[in-house]
Amino acid sequence: MLPVARTSKSRKGMRRAHHALRGVMTVRCPKCGQARRPHRMCGNCGYLNRSLTVALPKEKE
């Protein structure tokens, strides 16, 4: 079945108004100052919250 009328550029743009990509939110780690995602463990030092710090494996040279 075909559409009755062509969709205008304006209507197409209004429909796609919510499809825009957003940048990644980052916050500073309170322990080391490295940028990290909110509510996630710091990849640099393993800090998650005041009562929990995850021990990260050391990199081999």
PDB file of N, H, CA, C and O in Angstrom:
ATOM      1  N   MET A   1       0.845  -1.175   0.000  1.00  0.00           N
ATOM      2  CA  MET A   1       0.000   0.000   0.000  1.00  0.00           C
ATOM      3  C   MET A   1       0.895   1.244   0.000  1.00  0.00           C
ATOM      4  O   MET A   1       1.856   1.308   0.766  1.00  0.00           O
ATOM      5  N   LEU A   2       0.600   2.202  -0.824  1.00  0.00           N
ATOM      6  H   LEU A   2      -0.181   2.150  -1.446  1.00  0.00           H
ATOM      7  CA  LEU A   2       1.386   3.404  -0.956  1.00  0.00           C
ATOM      8  C   LEU A   2       0.833   4.529  -0.084  1.00  0.00           C
ATOM      9  O   LEU A   2      -0.359   4.543   0.222  1.00  0.00           O
ATOM     10  N   PRO A   3       1.689   5.473   0.318  1.00  0.00           N
ATOM     11  CA  PRO A   3       1.188   6.611   1.080  1.00  0.00           C
ATOM     12  C   PRO A   3       0.279   7.492   0.215  1.00  0.00           C
ATOM     13  O   PRO A   3       0.450   7.574  -1.001  1.00  0.00           O
ATOM     14  N   VAL A   4      -0.676   8.139   0.855  1.00  0.00           N
ATOM     15  H   VAL A   4      -0.815   8.072   1.843  1.00  0.00           H
ATOM     16  CA  VAL A   4      -1.636   8.978   0.143  1.00  0.00           C
ATOM     17  C   VAL A   4      -0.961  10.238  -0.395  1.00  0.00           C
ATOM     18  O   VAL A   4      -1.195  10.624  -1.540  1.00  0.00           O
ATOM     19  N   ALA A   5      -0.131  10.876   0.418  1.00  0.00           N
ATOM     20  H   ALA A   5       0.059  10.562   1.348  1.00  0.00           H
ATOM     21  CA  ALA A   5       0.546  12.106  -0.002  1.00  0.00           C
ATOM     22  C   ALA A   5       2.015  12.034   0.412  1.00  0.00           C
ATOM     23  O   ALA A   5       2.387  11.315   1.339  1.00  0.00           O
ATOM     24  N   ARG A   6       2.824  12.788  -0.292  1.00  0.00           N
ATOM     25  H   ARG A   6       2.522  13.372  -1.045  1.00  0.00           H
ATOM     26  CA  ARG A   6       4.245  12.834   0.010  1.00  0.00           C
ATOM     27  C   ARG A   6       4.476  13.519   1.350  1.00  0.00           C
ATOM     28  O   ARG A   6       3.791  14.491   1.668  1.00  0.00           O
ATOM     29  N   THR A   7       5.434  13.029   2.145  1.00  0.00           N
ATOM     30  H   THR A   7       5.991  12.240   1.886  1.00  0.00           H
ATOM     31  CA  THR A   7       5.787  13.646   3.416  1.00  0.00           C
ATOM     32  C   THR A   7       6.709  14.825   3.149  1.00  0.00           C
ATOM     33  O   THR A   7       7.731  14.672   2.480  1.00  0.00           O
ATOM     34  N   SER A   8       6.363  15.989   3.659  1.00  0.00           N
ATOM     35  H   SER A   8       5.533  16.113   4.203  1.00  0.00           H
ATOM     36  CA  SER A   8       7.148  17.192   3.400  1.00  0.00           C
ATOM     37  C   SER A   8       8.461  17.162   4.187  1.00  0.00           C
ATOM     38  O   SER A   8       8.606  16.402   5.144  1.00  0.00           O
ATOM     39  N   LYS A   9       9.412  18.000   3.770  1.00  0.00           N
ATOM     40  H   LYS A   9       9.294  18.618   2.992  1.00  0.00           H
ATOM     41  CA  LYS A   9      10.703  18.098   4.446  1.00  0.00           C
ATOM     42  C   LYS A   9      10.528  18.550   5.889  1.00  0.00           C
ATOM     43  O   LYS A   9      11.231  18.090   6.788  1.00  0.00           O
ATOM     44  N   SER A  10       9.575  19.461   6.095  1.00  0.00           N
ATOM     45  H   SER A  10       9.003  19.834   5.365  1.00  0.00           H
ATOM     46  CA  SER A  10       9.319  19.976   7.441  1.00  0.00           C
ATOM     47  C   SER A  10       8.788  18.887   8.360  1.00  0.00           C
ATOM     48  O   SER A  10       9.257  18.741   9.489  1.00  0.00           O
ATOM     49  N   ARG A  11       7.821  18.129   7.887  1.00  0.00           N
ATOM     50  H   ARG A  11       7.440  18.248   6.970  1.00  0.00           H
ATOM     51  CA  ARG A  11       7.237  17.066   8.714  1.00  0.00           C
ATOM     52  C   ARG A  11       8.255  15.958   8.982  1.00  0.00           C
ATOM     53  O   ARG A  11       8.292  15.396  10.077  1.00  0.00           O
ATOM     54  N   LYS A  12       9.070  15.651   7.993  1.00  0.00           N
ATOM     55  H   LYS A  12       9.041  16.107   7.104  1.00  0.00           H
ATOM     56  CA  LYS A  12      10.112  14.651   8.158  1.00  0.00           C
ATOM     57  C   LYS A  12      11.128  15.118   9.197  1.00  0.00           C
ATOM     58  O   LYS A  12      11.579  14.329  10.027  1.00  0.00           O
ATOM     59  N   GLY A  13      11.490  16.410   9.148  1.00  0.00           N
ATOM     60  H   GLY A  13      11.124  17.051   8.474  1.00  0.00           H
ATOM     61  CA  GLY A  13      12.424  16.965  10.123  1.00  0.00           C
ATOM     62  C   GLY A  13      11.859  16.979  11.541  1.00  0.00           C
ATOM     63  O   GLY A  13      12.582  16.721  12.503  1.00  0.00           O
ATOM     64  N   MET A  14      10.571  17.280  11.671  1.00  0.00           N
ATOM     65  H   MET A  14       9.983  17.490  10.889  1.00  0.00           H
ATOM     66  CA  MET A  14       9.933  17.277  12.992  1.00  0.00           C
ATOM     67  C   MET A  14       9.905  15.867  13.583  1.00  0.00           C
ATOM     68  O   MET A  14      10.077  15.690  14.789  1.00  0.00           O
ATOM     69  N   ARG A  15       9.689  14.881  12.738  1.00  0.00           N
ATOM     70  H   ARG A  15       9.549  15.026  11.758  1.00  0.00           H
ATOM     71  CA  ARG A  15       9.665  13.498  13.219  1.00  0.00           C
ATOM     72  C   ARG A  15      11.047  13.065  13.684  1.00  0.00           C
ATOM     73  O   ARG A  15      11.171  12.320  14.656  1.00  0.00           O
ATOM     74  N   ARG A  16      12.084  13.526  12.998  1.00  0.00           N
ATOM     75  H   ARG A  16      11.983  14.132  12.209  1.00  0.00           H
ATOM     76  CA  ARG A  16      13.455  13.135  13.316  1.00  0.00           C
ATOM     77  C   ARG A  16      14.126  14.050  14.336  1.00  0.00           C
ATOM     78  O   ARG A  16      15.331  13.943  14.563  1.00  0.00           O
ATOM     79  N   ALA A  17      13.366  14.941  14.948  1.00  0.00           N
ATOM     80  H   ALA A  17      12.387  15.028  14.764  1.00  0.00           H
ATOM     81  CA  ALA A  17      13.943  15.910  15.882  1.00  0.00           C
ATOM     82  C   ALA A  17      14.583  15.239  17.092  1.00  0.00           C
ATOM     83  O   ALA A  17      15.486  15.811  17.702  1.00  0.00           O
ATOM     84  N   HIS A  18      14.134  14.038  17.453  1.00  0.00           N
ATOM     85  H   HIS A  18      13.400  13.573  16.958  1.00  0.00           H
ATOM     86  CA  HIS A  18      14.657  13.343  18.625  1.00  0.00           C
ATOM     87  C   HIS A  18      15.762  12.355  18.287  1.00  0.00           C
ATOM     88  O   HIS A  18      16.226  11.628  19.165  1.00  0.00           O
ATOM     89  N   HIS A  19      16.188  12.315  17.040  1.00  0.00           N
ATOM     90  H   HIS A  19      15.811  12.905  16.327  1.00  0.00           H
ATOM     91  CA  HIS A  19      17.181  11.328  16.612  1.00  0.00           C
ATOM     92  C   HIS A  19      18.616  11.838  16.719  1.00  0.00           C
ATOM     93  O   HIS A  19      19.548  11.121  16.353  1.00  0.00           O
ATOM     94  N   ALA A  20      18.812  13.045  17.208  1.00  0.00           N
ATOM     95  H   ALA A  20      18.055  13.627  17.505  1.00  0.00           H
ATOM     96  CA  ALA A  20      20.152  13.620  17.261  1.00  0.00           C
ATOM     97  C   ALA A  20      21.020  12.868  18.269  1.00  0.00           C
ATOM     98  O   ALA A  20      20.535  12.425  19.309  1.00  0.00           O
ATOM     99  N   LEU A  21      22.305  12.730  17.952  1.00  0.00           N
ATOM    100  H   LEU A  21      22.700  13.091  17.107  1.00  0.00           H
ATOM    101  CA  LEU A  21      23.248  12.087  18.854  1.00  0.00           C
ATOM    102  C   LEU A  21      23.723  13.092  19.892  1.00  0.00           C
ATOM    103  O   LEU A  21      23.862  14.281  19.606  1.00  0.00           O
ATOM    104  N   ARG A  22      23.968  12.604  21.087  1.00  0.00           N
ATOM    105  H   ARG A  22      23.855  11.637  21.320  1.00  0.00           H
ATOM    106  CA  ARG A  22      24.478  13.455  22.163  1.00  0.00           C
ATOM    107  C   ARG A  22      25.880  13.011  22.525  1.00  0.00           C
ATOM    108  O   ARG A  22      26.244  11.849  22.345  1.00  0.00           O
ATOM    109  N   GLY A  23      26.656  13.941  23.034  1.00  0.00           N
ATOM    110  H   GLY A  23      26.360  14.885  23.181  1.00  0.00           H
ATOM    111  CA  GLY A  23      27.993  13.614  23.476  1.00  0.00           C
ATOM    112  C   GLY A  23      27.971  12.786  24.751  1.00  0.00           C
ATOM    113  O   GLY A  23      26.960  12.742  25.452  1.00  0.00           O
ATOM    114  N   VAL A  24      29.075  12.136  25.047  1.00  0.00           N
ATOM    115  H   VAL A  24      29.896  12.172  24.478  1.00  0.00           H
ATOM    116  CA  VAL A  24      29.182  11.296  26.234  1.00  0.00           C
ATOM    117  C   VAL A  24      29.383  12.181  27.454  1.00  0.00           C
ATOM    118  O   VAL A  24      30.267  13.037  27.467  1.00  0.00           O
ATOM    119  N   MET A  25      28.552  11.973  28.491  1.00  0.00           N
ATOM    120  H   MET A  25      27.834  11.277  28.481  1.00  0.00           H
ATOM    121  CA  MET A  25      28.698  12.720  29.735  1.00  0.00           C
ATOM    122  C   MET A  25      29.899  12.177  30.510  1.00  0.00           C
ATOM    123  O   MET A  25      30.087  10.964  30.600  1.00  0.00           O
ATOM    124  N   THR A  26      30.701  13.068  31.061  1.00  0.00           N
ATOM    125  H   THR A  26      30.548  14.054  30.988  1.00  0.00           H
ATOM    126  CA  THR A  26      31.822  12.647  31.901  1.00  0.00           C
ATOM    127  C   THR A  26      31.848  13.494  33.165  1.00  0.00           C
ATOM    128  O   THR A  26      31.407  14.643  33.172  1.00  0.00           O
ATOM    129  N   VAL A  27      32.368  12.906  34.223  1.00  0.00           N
ATOM    130  H   VAL A  27      32.726  11.972  34.217  1.00  0.00           H
ATOM    131  CA  VAL A  27      32.598  13.600  35.488  1.00  0.00           C
ATOM    132  C   VAL A  27      34.030  13.311  35.911  1.00  0.00           C
ATOM    133  O   VAL A  27      34.653  12.372  35.415  1.00  0.00           O
ATOM    134  N   ARG A  28      34.546  14.112  36.823  1.00  0.00           N
ATOM    135  H   ARG A  28      34.039  14.875  37.226  1.00  0.00           H
ATOM    136  CA  ARG A  28      35.900  13.907  37.331  1.00  0.00           C
ATOM    137  C   ARG A  28      35.887  12.918  38.483  1.00  0.00           C
ATOM    138  O   ARG A  28      35.032  12.992  39.365  1.00  0.00           O
ATOM    139  N   CYS A  29      36.830  11.999  38.474  1.00  0.00           N
ATOM    140  H   CYS A  29      37.525  11.939  37.757  1.00  0.00           H
ATOM    141  CA  CYS A  29      36.976  11.061  39.583  1.00  0.00           C
ATOM    142  C   CYS A  29      37.466  11.845  40.795  1.00  0.00           C
ATOM    143  O   CYS A  29      38.455  12.569  40.684  1.00  0.00           O
ATOM    144  N   PRO A  30      36.801  11.726  41.960  1.00  0.00           N
ATOM    145  CA  PRO A  30      37.227  12.487  43.131  1.00  0.00           C
ATOM    146  C   PRO A  30      38.570  12.019  43.698  1.00  0.00           C
ATOM    147  O   PRO A  30      39.210  12.751  44.453  1.00  0.00           O
ATOM    148  N   LYS A  31      38.996  10.819  43.343  1.00  0.00           N
ATOM    149  H   LYS A  31      38.476  10.224  42.729  1.00  0.00           H
ATOM    150  CA  LYS A  31      40.234  10.281  43.881  1.00  0.00           C
ATOM    151  C   LYS A  31      41.452  10.657  43.046  1.00  0.00           C
ATOM    152  O   LYS A  31      42.472  11.091  43.582  1.00  0.00           O
ATOM    153  N   CYS A  32      41.337  10.486  41.710  1.00  0.00           N
ATOM    154  H   CYS A  32      40.509  10.134  41.275  1.00  0.00           H
ATOM    155  CA  CYS A  32      42.515  10.741  40.865  1.00  0.00           C
ATOM    156  C   CYS A  32      42.319  11.888  39.875  1.00  0.00           C
ATOM    157  O   CYS A  32      43.291  12.343  39.271  1.00  0.00           O
ATOM    158  N   GLY A  33      41.082  12.367  39.694  1.00  0.00           N
ATOM    159  H   GLY A  33      40.293  11.997  40.184  1.00  0.00           H
ATOM    160  CA  GLY A  33      40.837  13.492  38.797  1.00  0.00           C
ATOM    161  C   GLY A  33      40.671  13.110  37.341  1.00  0.00           C
ATOM    162  O   GLY A  33      40.481  13.987  36.499  1.00  0.00           O
ATOM    163  N   GLN A  34      40.737  11.835  37.021  1.00  0.00           N
ATOM    164  H   GLN A  34      40.891  11.122  37.705  1.00  0.00           H
ATOM    165  CA  GLN A  34      40.576  11.366  35.645  1.00  0.00           C
ATOM    166  C   GLN A  34      39.101  11.467  35.240  1.00  0.00           C
ATOM    167  O   GLN A  34      38.222  11.315  36.088  1.00  0.00           O
ATOM    168  N   ALA A  35      38.820  11.718  33.974  1.00  0.00           N
ATOM    169  H   ALA A  35      39.533  11.842  33.284  1.00  0.00           H
ATOM    170  CA  ALA A  35      37.442  11.773  33.487  1.00  0.00           C
ATOM    171  C   ALA A  35      36.875  10.363  33.436  1.00  0.00           C
ATOM    172  O   ALA A  35      37.551   9.432  32.997  1.00  0.00           O
ATOM    173  N   ARG A  36      35.616  10.203  33.891  1.00  0.00           N
ATOM    174  H   ARG A  36      35.067  10.959  34.248  1.00  0.00           H
ATOM    175  CA  ARG A  36      34.957   8.903  33.865  1.00  0.00           C
ATOM    176  C   ARG A  36      33.478   9.109  33.626  1.00  0.00           C
ATOM    177  O   ARG A  36      32.986  10.228  33.770  1.00  0.00           O
ATOM    178  N   ARG A  37      32.747   8.052  33.262  1.00  0.00           N
ATOM    179  H   ARG A  37      33.146   7.143  33.146  1.00  0.00           H
ATOM    180  CA  ARG A  37      31.310   8.130  33.072  1.00  0.00           C
ATOM    181  C   ARG A  37      30.638   8.152  34.439  1.00  0.00           C
ATOM    182  O   ARG A  37      31.131   7.502  35.361  1.00  0.00           O
ATOM    183  N   PRO A  38      29.525   8.879  34.609  1.00  0.00           N
ATOM    184  CA  PRO A  38      28.854   8.897  35.906  1.00  0.00           C
ATOM    185  C   PRO A  38      28.281   7.525  36.261  1.00  0.00           C
ATOM    186  O   PRO A  38      27.816   6.799  35.383  1.00  0.00           O
ATOM    187  N   HIS A  39      28.314   7.176  37.528  1.00  0.00           N
ATOM    188  H   HIS A  39      28.691   7.766  38.242  1.00  0.00           H
ATOM    189  CA  HIS A  39      27.805   5.911  38.070  1.00  0.00           C
ATOM    190  C   HIS A  39      28.572   4.713  37.549  1.00  0.00           C
ATOM    191  O   HIS A  39      28.041   3.602  37.530  1.00  0.00           O
ATOM    192  N   ARG A  40      29.815   4.915  37.125  1.00  0.00           N
ATOM    193  H   ARG A  40      30.247   5.817  37.141  1.00  0.00           H
ATOM    194  CA  ARG A  40      30.651   3.821  36.645  1.00  0.00           C
ATOM    195  C   ARG A  40      31.989   3.873  37.388  1.00  0.00           C
ATOM    196  O   ARG A  40      32.374   4.910  37.929  1.00  0.00           O
ATOM    197  N   MET A  41      32.672   2.756  37.403  1.00  0.00           N
ATOM    198  H   MET A  41      32.359   1.914  36.964  1.00  0.00           H
ATOM    199  CA  MET A  41      33.972   2.665  38.049  1.00  0.00           C
ATOM    200  C   MET A  41      35.010   3.452  37.248  1.00  0.00           C
ATOM    201  O   MET A  41      34.957   3.490  36.019  1.00  0.00           O
ATOM    202  N   CYS A  42      35.939   4.069  37.945  1.00  0.00           N
ATOM    203  H   CYS A  42      35.981   4.038  38.944  1.00  0.00           H
ATOM    204  CA  CYS A  42      37.030   4.786  37.284  1.00  0.00           C
ATOM    205  C   CYS A  42      37.989   3.754  36.693  1.00  0.00           C
ATOM    206  O   CYS A  42      38.437   2.849  37.397  1.00  0.00           O
ATOM    207  N   GLY A  43      38.301   3.884  35.423  1.00  0.00           N
ATOM    208  H   GLY A  43      37.937   4.620  34.852  1.00  0.00           H
ATOM    209  CA  GLY A  43      39.207   2.951  34.765  1.00  0.00           C
ATOM    210  C   GLY A  43      40.655   3.151  35.141  1.00  0.00           C
ATOM    211  O   GLY A  43      41.486   2.275  34.903  1.00  0.00           O
ATOM    212  N   ASN A  44      40.969   4.299  35.727  1.00  0.00           N
ATOM    213  H   ASN A  44      40.294   5.010  35.920  1.00  0.00           H
ATOM    214  CA  ASN A  44      42.343   4.600  36.087  1.00  0.00           C
ATOM    215  C   ASN A  44      42.708   4.063  37.472  1.00  0.00           C
ATOM    216  O   ASN A  44      43.742   3.415  37.635  1.00  0.00           O
ATOM    217  N   CYS A  45      41.852   4.336  38.478  1.00  0.00           N
ATOM    218  H   CYS A  45      41.013   4.863  38.346  1.00  0.00           H
ATOM    219  CA  CYS A  45      42.189   3.944  39.851  1.00  0.00           C
ATOM    220  C   CYS A  45      41.226   2.921  40.447  1.00  0.00           C
ATOM    221  O   CYS A  45      41.527   2.364  41.503  1.00  0.00           O
ATOM    222  N   GLY A  46      40.078   2.649  39.816  1.00  0.00           N
ATOM    223  H   GLY A  46      39.833   3.102  38.959  1.00  0.00           H
ATOM    224  CA  GLY A  46      39.141   1.655  40.312  1.00  0.00           C
ATOM    225  C   GLY A  46      38.147   2.181  41.328  1.00  0.00           C
ATOM    226  O   GLY A  46      37.421   1.393  41.933  1.00  0.00           O
ATOM    227  N   TYR A  47      38.091   3.496  41.535  1.00  0.00           N
ATOM    228  H   TYR A  47      38.681   4.137  41.044  1.00  0.00           H
ATOM    229  CA  TYR A  47      37.189   4.093  42.519  1.00  0.00           C
ATOM    230  C   TYR A  47      35.752   4.030  42.009  1.00  0.00           C
ATOM    231  O   TYR A  47      35.477   4.350  40.852  1.00  0.00           O
ATOM    232  N   LEU A  48      34.830   3.608  42.896  1.00  0.00           N
ATOM    233  H   LEU A  48      35.053   3.349  43.835  1.00  0.00           H
ATOM    234  CA  LEU A  48      33.421   3.560  42.529  1.00  0.00           C
ATOM    235  C   LEU A  48      32.598   4.460  43.436  1.00  0.00           C
ATOM    236  O   LEU A  48      31.857   5.310  42.943  1.00  0.00           O
ATOM    237  N   ASN A  49      32.710   4.298  44.743  1.00  0.00           N
ATOM    238  H   ASN A  49      33.312   3.608  45.144  1.00  0.00           H
ATOM    239  CA  ASN A  49      32.094   5.204  45.705  1.00  0.00           C
ATOM    240  C   ASN A  49      32.910   5.174  46.992  1.00  0.00           C
ATOM    241  O   ASN A  49      33.926   4.482  47.070  1.00  0.00           O
ATOM    242  N   ARG A  50      32.472   5.920  47.996  1.00  0.00           N
ATOM    243  H   ARG A  50      31.647   6.482  47.933  1.00  0.00           H
ATOM    244  CA  ARG A  50      33.277   6.038  49.223  1.00  0.00           C
ATOM    245  C   ARG A  50      33.580   4.693  49.874  1.00  0.00           C
ATOM    246  O   ARG A  50      34.658   4.495  50.436  1.00  0.00           O
ATOM    247  N   SER A  51      32.617   3.763  49.795  1.00  0.00           N
ATOM    248  H   SER A  51      31.742   3.924  49.339  1.00  0.00           H
ATOM    249  CA  SER A  51      32.791   2.497  50.506  1.00  0.00           C
ATOM    250  C   SER A  51      33.315   1.370  49.625  1.00  0.00           C
ATOM    251  O   SER A  51      33.524   0.261  50.117  1.00  0.00           O
ATOM    252  N   LEU A  52      33.536   1.624  48.324  1.00  0.00           N
ATOM    253  H   LEU A  52      33.367   2.525  47.924  1.00  0.00           H
ATOM    254  CA  LEU A  52      33.943   0.548  47.427  1.00  0.00           C
ATOM    255  C   LEU A  52      34.981   1.036  46.431  1.00  0.00           C
ATOM    256  O   LEU A  52      34.748   1.985  45.683  1.00  0.00           O
ATOM    257  N   THR A  53      36.134   0.370  46.433  1.00  0.00           N
ATOM    258  H   THR A  53      36.324  -0.401  47.040  1.00  0.00           H
ATOM    259  CA  THR A  53      37.164   0.601  45.435  1.00  0.00           C
ATOM    260  C   THR A  53      37.573  -0.750  44.889  1.00  0.00           C
ATOM    261  O   THR A  53      37.897  -1.653  45.660  1.00  0.00           O
ATOM    262  N   VAL A  54      37.566  -0.904  43.587  1.00  0.00           N
ATOM    263  H   VAL A  54      37.303  -0.170  42.961  1.00  0.00           H
ATOM    264  CA  VAL A  54      37.876  -2.176  42.945  1.00  0.00           C
ATOM    265  C   VAL A  54      39.370  -2.227  42.648  1.00  0.00           C
ATOM    266  O   VAL A  54      39.943  -1.260  42.146  1.00  0.00           O
ATOM    267  N   ALA A  55      39.994  -3.353  42.960  1.00  0.00           N
ATOM    268  H   ALA A  55      39.528  -4.138  43.368  1.00  0.00           H
ATOM    269  CA  ALA A  55      41.415  -3.525  42.657  1.00  0.00           C
ATOM    270  C   ALA A  55      41.569  -3.880  41.181  1.00  0.00           C
ATOM    271  O   ALA A  55      41.045  -4.899  40.730  1.00  0.00           O
ATOM    272  N   LEU A  56      42.277  -3.053  40.436  1.00  0.00           N
ATOM    273  H   LEU A  56      42.702  -2.226  40.803  1.00  0.00           H
ATOM    274  CA  LEU A  56      42.488  -3.279  39.009  1.00  0.00           C
ATOM    275  C   LEU A  56      43.747  -4.128  38.810  1.00  0.00           C
ATOM    276  O   LEU A  56      44.711  -3.972  39.560  1.00  0.00           O
ATOM    277  N   PRO A  57      43.758  -5.022  37.814  1.00  0.00           N
ATOM    278  CA  PRO A  57      44.978  -5.789  37.538  1.00  0.00           C
ATOM    279  C   PRO A  57      46.050  -4.869  36.951  1.00  0.00           C
ATOM    280  O   PRO A  57      45.754  -3.964  36.171  1.00  0.00           O
ATOM    281  N   LYS A  58      47.278  -5.118  37.336  1.00  0.00           N
ATOM    282  H   LYS A  58      47.518  -5.853  37.970  1.00  0.00           H
ATOM    283  CA  LYS A  58      48.384  -4.292  36.843  1.00  0.00           C
ATOM    284  C   LYS A  58      48.756  -4.707  35.432  1.00  0.00           C
ATOM    285  O   LYS A  58      48.714  -5.890  35.095  1.00  0.00           O
ATOM    286  N   GLU A  59      49.122  -3.730  34.603  1.00  0.00           N
ATOM    287  H   GLU A  59      49.156  -2.769  34.877  1.00  0.00           H
ATOM    288  CA  GLU A  59      49.509  -4.004  33.223  1.00  0.00           C
ATOM    289  C   GLU A  59      50.904  -4.573  33.167  1.00  0.00           C
ATOM    290  O   GLU A  59      51.795  -4.138  33.896  1.00  0.00           O
ATOM    291  N   LYS A  60      51.097  -5.571  32.280  1.00  0.00           N
ATOM    292  H   LYS A  60      50.374  -5.925  31.688  1.00  0.00           H
ATOM    293  CA  LYS A  60      52.411  -6.164  32.083  1.00  0.00           C
ATOM    294  C   LYS A  60      53.151  -5.397  31.009  1.00  0.00           C
ATOM    295  O   LYS A  60      52.561  -4.977  30.013  1.00  0.00           O
ATOM    296  N   GLU A  61      54.428  -5.217  31.212  1.00  0.00           N
ATOM    297  H   GLU A  61      54.907  -5.558  32.022  1.00  0.00           H
ATOM    298  CA  GLU A  61      55.227  -4.484  30.225  1.00  0.00           C
ATOM    299  C   GLU A  61      55.839  -5.402  29.220  1.00  0.00           C
ATOM    300  O   GLU A  61      56.543  -4.949  28.318  1.00  0.00           O
TER     301      GLU A  61
END
